[in-house]
């Protein structure tokens, strides 16, 4: 029997925001934190009436049942879309309340909306989701006359999908500082950081949205639209808040490209010094881009307390790399970026893709040669994965044209049936070379773990004893699946 609903207003409405992602290395659902913060600070919905339900710690069905929300918002990537559909159907059966879908999948494939969802939010959701809640409060339901006025949404009407006009990108500094008290407090406890051979309290931040580059396999520019940056002053105040509220001492920058220029890094450093927090930061982890790495950039990163840099190396073949990164990066640039980063004392992480369209076994062997170069030049950790199509990318379009998306397994470790591998390449040979690469790269992972253990035996034991199941599962996954 469906539950009956009482009238709602800003003070009484209860909203559950669900993240279906479960990480090997737990990362807070930052997008939902921004939504929850917006609902609380701008709409004045009480914090107790907003709950983030997070698969890293929660069983969504149980939490929803216990919380009794009036509306549920679900954020889902493509790999979680079927799960989102099942959860929404279950919610409708149990409670018959509205379910709003957001996230990368529906933003890049809005026409894939299913009828179990009342509305889909396209792109960044702070303003759009807030307007949906205001619209719902007005009439205690969603009405088509109101929905058509809200930009960046998709919904069904008369069995047809309707997509509204695009919304202008947000001015990032207008956003309130994300309130991470909405997520599980275990995100902000001391944990191992092998890349700096120490433990610390990590805090994830976004200093920008979007990316000026358009790599073939990445949907970032499609999802965020125009690249925008927070001001250095905003960033410094955000980090100061992280230190004050959560005792954070290690900052993980989640931007696709943080190190746009030496000038920006210098401005952020000055702003951090002005707030009196630079000296309190144990380290910063970020993603530079090989074509932008120079001596000057490395100096500015070091002054900013950057300790770990993570590169998308992607391939040791110039032919493949040129295509994947649209002519912006070469293998020599990757090598130079690695050497320069090690010269300035950074821990170097990186990623490599195998099985791209047009890639031959000879191209893959060149990537093996790059791995040998990386090991020789003391790269710290590199992982390899299978080329996988995601919506909003050319990879997706190619897979769709080839008819490979029906019941496809979208898995970065799908070595048995790589979706984008050329028909001319033997799957058996591909698997052999992929596992050969993984075996070589495992040397780096073992070395990283060994060095951490040698330096921190007591801290390691303490962490393991606190959460043995989590650390056992994480160790197995990182060693065997990376």
For each residue, the residues with C-beta under 8 A, 3 or more apart:
1:
2: 95 96
3: 94 95 96 97
4:
5: 8 70 97 140
6: 12
7: 140
8: 5 12 13 70 136 137 140
9: 12 13 137
10: 13 43 44 45 137
11: 44 45 46 49
12: 6 8 9 49
13: 8 9 10 45 49 70 71 133 136 137
14: 49 50 51 67 68 69 70 71
15: 39 45 49 50 51 69 70 71 72 73 133
16: 51 53 63 64 67 69 71 72 73
17: 29 32 35 36 50 51 52 53 72 73 75
18: 32 52 53 54 60 64 72 73 74 75 87
19: 29 32 52 53 54 55 56 75
20: 55 60 74 75 76 80 83 84 87
21: 29 55 56 75 77 80
22: 55 56
23: 26 27 56
24: 473 474 477 478 481
25: 474
26: 23 56 186 187
27: 23 30 56 204
28: 33 54 180 183 184 187 204
29: 17 19 21 32 33 52 54 75 183
30: 27 33 34 178 204 206 254
31: 34 35 75 102 103 125
32: 17 18 19 29 35 36 52 54 73 75 182
33: 28 29 30 36 37 52 178 179 180 182 183
34: 30 31 37 38 125 126 175 178
35: 17 31 32 38 39 73 102 125 126 129
36: 17 32 33 39 40 50 52 179 182
37: 33 34 40 41 175 176 177 178 179 182
38: 34 35 41 42 43 126 127 129 130 175 176
39: 15 35 36 42 43 45 50 129 130 133
40: 36 37 43 44 45 46 47 50 179
41: 37 38 44 176 179
42: 38 39 130 176
43: 10 38 39 40 130 133 134
44: 10 11 40 41
45: 10 11 13 15 39 40 49 50 133
46: 11 40 49 50
47: 40 50 181 182
48:
49: 11 12 13 14 15 45 46
50: 14 15 17 36 39 40 45 46 47 182
51: 14 15 16 17 63 67 69 182
52: 17 18 19 29 32 33 36 182 183
53: 16 17 18 19 58 60 63 64 67
54: 18 19 28 29 32 57 58 183 184
55: 19 20 21 22 58 59 60
56: 19 21 22 23 26 27 184
57: 54 184 186
58: 53 54 55 62 63
59: 55 62 63
60: 18 20 53 55 63 64 87
61: 64 65 87 90
62: 58 59 65 66
63: 16 51 53 58 59 60 66 67
64: 16 18 53 60 61 67 69 72 91 94 95
65: 61 62 68 94
66: 62 63
67: 14 16 51 53 63 64
68: 14 65 95
69: 14 15 16 51 64 72 97
70: 5 8 13 14 15 97 98 136
71: 13 14 15 16 97 98 99 100 133 136
72: 15 16 17 18 64 69 88 91 97 98 99 100
73: 15 16 17 18 32 35 99 100 101 102 129
74: 18 20 84 87 88 99 100 101 102 103 117
75: 17 18 19 20 21 29 31 32 102 103
76: 20 80 81 83 84 101 102 103 105 106
77: 21 80 81 103 104 105 390
78: 81 104 105 109 390 391 410
79: 410 411
80: 20 21 76 77 83 84 105
81: 76 77 78 84 85 105 112
82: 85 86
83: 20 76 80 86 87
84: 20 74 76 80 81 87 88 101
85: 81 82 88 89 114 116
86: 82 83 89 90
87: 18 20 60 61 74 83 84 90 91
88: 72 74 84 85 91 92 99 101 114 116 117
89: 85 86 92 93 116
90: 61 86 87 93 94
91: 64 72 87 88 94 95 97 99
92: 88 89 95 96 97 99 116
93: 89 90 96
94: 3 64 65 90 91
95: 2 3 64 68 91 92
96: 2 3 92 93
97: 3 5 69 70 71 72 91 92
98: 70 71 72 118 119 136 141 142
99: 71 72 73 74 88 91 92 116 117 118
100: 71 72 73 74 117 118 119 120 121 129 132
101: 73 74 76 84 88 106 113 117 119 120 121
102: 31 35 73 74 75 76 106 107 120 121 125 129
103: 31 74 75 76 77 106 107
104: 77 78 107 108 219 223 390 391 392
105: 76 77 78 80 81 108 109 112 391
106: 76 101 102 103 109 110 112 113 120 121 122 154
107: 102 103 104 110 121 122 123 223 392
108: 104 105 219 222 223 390 391 392
109: 78 105 106 112 391 392
110: 106 107 113 120 122 154 161 163
111: 154 161 163
112: 81 105 106 109
113: 101 106 110 117 120 154 155 156 161
114: 85 88 117
115: 156
116: 85 88 89 92 99
117: 74 88 99 100 101 113 114 120
118: 98 99 100 142 155
119: 98 100 101 132 142 147 153 154 155
120: 100 101 102 106 110 113 117 153 154 155
121: 100 101 102 106 107 125 128 129 132 152 153
122: 106 107 110 128 152 153 154 163
123: 107 128 152 167 223 224 225
124: 127 128 169 170 209 224
125: 31 34 35 102 121 128 129
126: 34 35 38 129 130 170 175
127: 38 124 130 131 167 170
128: 121 122 123 124 125 131 132 150 151 152 153 167
129: 35 38 39 73 100 102 121 125 126 132 133
130: 38 39 42 43 126 127 133 134
131: 127 128 134 135 150
132: 100 119 121 128 129 135 136 142 150 153
133: 13 15 39 43 45 71 129 130 136 137
134: 43 130 131 137 138
135: 131 132 138 139 142 143 146 147 150
136: 8 13 70 71 98 132 133 139 140 141 142
137: 8 9 10 13 133 134 140
138: 134 135 146
139: 135 136 142 143 146
140: 5 7 8 136 137
141: 98 136
142: 98 118 119 132 135 136 139 146 147 155
143: 135 139 146 147
144: 147 148 155 157
145: 148 149
146: 135 138 139 142 143 149 150
147: 119 135 142 143 144 150 153 155 162 164
148: 144 145 162 164
149: 145 146 164
150: 128 131 132 135 146 147 153 164
151: 128 164 165 166 167
152: 121 122 123 128 164 165 166 167
153: 119 120 121 122 128 132 147 150 163 164
154: 106 110 111 113 119 120 122 161 162 163 164
155: 113 118 119 120 142 144 147 161 162
156: 113 115 159 160 161 162
157: 144 160 162
158:
159: 156
160: 156 157
161: 110 111 113 154 155 156
162: 147 148 154 155 156 157
163: 110 111 122 153 154
164: 147 148 149 150 151 152 153 154
165: 151 152
166: 151 152
167: 123 127 128 151 152
168:
169: 124 209 224 225 226 228
170: 124 126 127 174 175 209 228
171: 174 228
172: 175 208 209 228 229 230 234
173: 230 231 234
174: 170 171
175: 34 37 38 126 170 172 178
176: 37 38 41 42 179
177: 37 237 238 241
178: 30 33 34 37 175 238
179: 33 36 37 40 41 176 182
180: 28 33 183 187 188 203 242 245 246
181: 47 185 245
182: 32 33 36 37 47 50 51 52 179
183: 28 29 33 52 54 180 187
184: 28 54 56 57 187
185: 181 188 189
186: 26 57 189
187: 26 28 180 183 184 202
188: 180 185 201 202 203 246 247 248
189: 185 186 201
190: 199 200 201 463
191: 199 200 201 202 463
192: 199 452 456 459 460 463
193: 196 197 198 199 200 202 250 283
194: 197 381 448 449 451 452
195: 283 285 307 308 347 349 380 381 448
196: 193 200 250 282 283 307 308 347
197: 193 194 451 452 455 456
198: 193 282 455 456
199: 190 191 192 193 456 459 463
200: 190 191 193 196 249 250 282 283
201: 188 189 190 191 246 247 248 249 250
202: 187 188 191 193 248 250 251 252
203: 180 188 239 242 246 248 250 251 252
204: 27 28 30 252 253 254
205: 235 238 239 242 251 252 253 254
206: 30 209 230 253 254 255
207: 229 230 235 253 255 258 268
208: 172 227 228 229 230 255 257 258 260
209: 124 169 170 172 206 224 227 228
210: 220 221 224 225 226 227 228 256
211: 214 218 220 221 224 227 256 257
212: 221 227 257 260
213: 221 257 289 325 326 328
214: 211 218 221 326
215: 218 312 324 325 326
216: 323 324 325 326 393 394 395
217: 324 353 356 387 388 390 393 394 395
218: 211 214 215 221 256 393
219: 104 108 222 223 390 391 392 393
220: 210 211 223 224 256
221: 210 211 212 213 214 218 224 225 227
222: 108 219 392 393
223: 104 107 108 123 219 220 392
224: 123 124 169 209 210 211 220 221 227 228
225: 123 169 210 221
226: 169 210
227: 208 209 210 211 212 221 224
228: 169 170 171 172 208 209 210 224
229: 172 207 208 260 264
230: 172 173 206 207 208 234 235 238
231: 173 234 235
232: 235 236 264 267 268 270 271
233: 236 237 271
234: 172 173 230 231 237 238
235: 205 207 230 231 232 238 239 268 271 272
236: 232 233 239 240 268 271 272 274 275 277
237: 177 233 234 240 241 275
238: 177 178 205 230 234 235 241 242
239: 203 205 235 236 242 243 248 251 272 275 277 281
240: 236 237 243 244 275 276 277
241: 177 237 238 244 245
242: 180 203 205 238 239 245 246 248 251
243: 239 240 246 247 248 249 277 280
244: 240 241
245: 180 181 241 242
246: 180 188 201 203 242 243
247: 188 201 243
248: 188 201 202 203 239 242 243 251
249: 200 201 243 280 281 282
250: 193 196 200 201 202 203 281 282 283 284 285
251: 202 203 205 239 242 248 281 283 284 285
252: 202 203 204 205 284 285
253: 204 205 206 207 258 284 285 286 287
254: 30 204 205 206
255: 206 207 208 258 286 287
256: 210 211 218 220 287
257: 208 211 212 213 260 287 288 289
258: 207 208 253 255 286 287 288
259: 264 265 286 287 288 289 292 293 297 301
260: 208 212 229 257 264 292
261: 264 265 292 297
262: 265 266 294 296 297 299 300
263: 266 267
264: 229 232 259 260 261 267 268
265: 259 261 262 268 269 297 300 301 303 304
266: 262 263 269 270 300 303
267: 232 263 264 270 271
268: 207 232 235 236 264 265 271 272 304
269: 265 266 272 273 278 300 303 304
270: 232 266 267 273 274
271: 232 233 235 236 267 268 274 275
272: 235 236 239 268 269 275 277 278 281 304
273: 269 270 276 278
274: 236 270 271
275: 236 237 239 240 271 272
276: 240 273 279 280
277: 236 239 240 243 272 280 281
278: 269 272 273 281 304 305
279: 276
280: 243 249 276 277
281: 239 249 250 251 272 277 278 284 305
282: 196 198 200 249 250 305 307
283: 193 195 196 200 250 251 305 306 307 308
284: 250 251 252 253 281 304 305 306 307 308
285: 195 250 251 252 253 306 307 308 309 310
286: 253 255 258 259 301 306 308 309 310
287: 253 255 256 257 258 259 309 310 311 312
288: 257 258 259 292 293 297 301 309 311 337 341
289: 213 257 259 292 293 311 312 328 329
290: 293 311 313 329 333 334 336 337
291: 328 329 330 333
292: 259 260 261 288 289 297
293: 259 288 289 290 297 298 333 336 337 340 341
294: 262 297 298 340
295: 298 299 340
296: 262 299 300
297: 259 261 262 265 288 292 293 294 300 301
298: 293 294 295 301 302 340 341 343 344 346
299: 262 295 296 302 303 344
300: 262 265 266 269 296 297 303 304
301: 259 265 286 288 297 298 304 306 309 344 346
302: 298 299 305 306 344 345 346
303: 265 266 269 299 300
304: 265 268 269 272 278 284 300 301
305: 278 281 282 283 284 302
306: 283 284 285 286 301 302 309 346
307: 195 196 282 283 284 285 346 347
308: 195 196 283 284 285 286 346 347 348 349
309: 285 286 287 288 301 306 341 346 347 348 349
310: 285 286 287 348 349 350 351
311: 287 288 289 290 334 337 338 348 349 350 351
312: 215 287 289 325 350 351
313: 290 316 334 338 350 351 352 370 374 382
314: 320 321 324 325 351 352 353
315: 320 321 324 331 352 353 356 359 363 366 367 370
316: 313 321 331 352 363 366 367 368 369 370 371 373
317: 320 321 331 359 362 363 364 366 367
318: 321 322 330 331
319: 322 323 358 363
320: 314 315 317 323 324 356 358 359 363
321: 314 315 316 317 318 324 325 329 330 331 334
322: 318 319 325 326 327 329 330
323: 216 319 320 326 356 358
324: 215 216 217 314 315 320 321 353 356
325: 213 215 216 312 314 321 322 328 329
326: 213 214 215 216 322 323
327: 322
328: 213 289 291 325
329: 289 290 291 321 322 325 333 334
330: 291 318 321 322 333 334
331: 315 316 317 318 321 334 335 366 370
332: 335 336
333: 290 291 293 329 330 336 337
334: 290 311 313 321 329 330 331 337 338 370
335: 331 332 338 339 370 373 377
336: 290 293 332 333 339 340
337: 288 290 293 311 333 334 340 341
338: 311 313 334 335 341 342 348 350 373 374 377 379
339: 335 336 342 343 377
340: 293 294 295 298 336 337 343 344
341: 288 293 298 309 337 338 344 346 348
342: 338 339 345 346 348 377 378 379
343: 298 339 340
344: 298 299 301 302 340 341
345: 302 342
346: 298 301 302 306 307 308 309 341 342
347: 195 196 307 308 309 380 381
348: 308 309 310 311 338 341 342 378 379 380 381
349: 195 308 309 310 311 379 380 381 382
350: 310 311 312 313 338 374 379 381 382 383
351: 310 311 312 313 314 382 383 384 385
352: 313 314 315 316 367 370 371 382 383 384 385 437
353: 217 314 315 324 356 384 385 386 387
354: 359 364 367 384 385 386 387 418 430 433 434 437
355: 359 386 387 418 420 421 430 434
356: 217 315 320 323 324 353 359 387 420
357: 387 395 398 420 422
358: 319 320 323 422
359: 315 317 320 354 355 356 363 364 387 421 422 425
360: 363 364 422 424 425
361: 364 365 425 429 430 433
362: 317 365 366
363: 315 316 317 319 320 359 360 366 367
364: 317 354 359 360 361 367 368 430 433 434 437
365: 361 362 368 369 433
366: 315 316 317 331 362 363 369 370
367: 315 316 317 352 354 363 364 370 371 437
368: 316 364 365 371 372 433 436 437 440
369: 316 365 366 372 373
370: 313 315 316 331 334 335 352 366 367 373 374
371: 316 352 367 368 374 375 382 437 440 441
372: 368 369 375 376 440
373: 316 335 338 369 370 376 377
374: 313 338 350 370 371 377 379 382 444
375: 371 372 378 379 440 443 444
376: 372 373
377: 335 338 339 342 373 374
378: 342 348 375
379: 338 342 348 349 350 374 375 382 444
380: 195 347 348 349 444 447 448
381: 194 195 347 348 349 350 444 445 448
382: 313 349 350 351 352 371 374 379 441 444
383: 350 351 352 441 482
384: 351 352 353 354 434 437 438 441 482
385: 351 352 353 354 388 412 413 482
386: 353 354 355 411 412 413 414 415 418 434
387: 217 353 354 355 356 357 359 395 418 419 420 421
388: 217 385 395 410 411 412 414 419 420
389: 393 395 396 398 399 400 404 405 408 410 419 420
390: 77 78 104 108 217 219 393 395 396 410
391: 78 104 105 108 109 219 396
392: 104 107 108 109 219 222 223 396
393: 216 217 218 219 222 389 390 396 397
394: 216 217 397 398
395: 216 217 357 387 388 389 390 398 399 420
396: 389 390 391 392 393 399 400 405
397: 393 394 400 401
398: 357 389 394 395 401 402 420
399: 389 395 396 402 404 405 408 419 420
400: 389 396 397 403 404 405
401: 397 398
402: 398 399
403: 400 406
404: 389 399 400 408 419 420
405: 389 396 399 400 408 419
406: 403
407:
408: 389 399 404 405 419
409: 414 417 419
410: 78 79 388 389 390 414 419
411: 79 386 388 414
412: 385 386 388
413: 385 386 481
414: 386 388 409 410 411 417 418 419
415: 386 418 430 431 434 435
416: 427 431
417: 409 414 427
418: 354 355 386 387 414 415 421 427 430
419: 387 388 389 399 404 405 408 409 410 414
420: 355 356 357 387 388 389 395 398 399 404
421: 355 359 387 418 425 427 430
422: 357 358 359 360 425
423:
424: 360
425: 359 360 361 421 422 429 430
426: 429 430
427: 416 417 418 421 430 431
428: 431 432
429: 361 425 426 432 433
430: 354 355 361 364 415 418 421 425 426 427 433 434
431: 415 416 427 428 434 435
432: 428 429 435 436
433: 354 361 364 365 368 429 430 436 437
434: 354 355 364 384 386 415 430 431 437 438
435: 415 431 432 438 439
436: 368 432 433 439 440
437: 352 354 364 367 368 371 384 433 434 440 441
438: 384 434 435 441 442 482
439: 435 436 442
440: 368 371 372 375 436 437 443
441: 371 382 383 384 437 438 444 445 482
442: 438 439 445 446 479 482
443: 375 440 446 447
444: 374 375 379 380 381 382 441 447 448
445: 381 441 442 448 449 478 479 482
446: 442 443 449 450 479
447: 380 443 444 450 451
448: 194 195 380 381 444 445 451 452
449: 194 445 446 452 453 475
450: 446 447 453 454
451: 194 197 447 448 454 455
452: 192 194 197 448 449 455 456 460
453: 449 450 456 457 460
454: 450 451 457
455: 197 198 451 452
456: 192 197 198 199 452 453 459 460
457: 453 454 460 461
458: 461 462
459: 192 199 456 462 463
460: 192 452 453 456 457 463 464
461: 457 458 464 465
462: 458 459 465 466
463: 190 191 192 199 459 460 466 467 471
464: 460 461 467 468 471
465: 461 462 468
466: 462 463
467: 463 464 470 471
468: 464 465 471 472
469: 472 473
470: 467 473 474
471: 463 464 467 468 474 475
472: 468 469 475 476
473: 24 469 470 476 477
474: 24 25 470 471 477 478
475: 449 471 472 478 479
476: 472 473 479 480
477: 24 473 474 480 481
478: 24 445 474 475 481 482
479: 442 445 446 475 476 482
480: 476 477
481: 24 413 477 478
482: 383 384 385 438 441 442 445 478 479
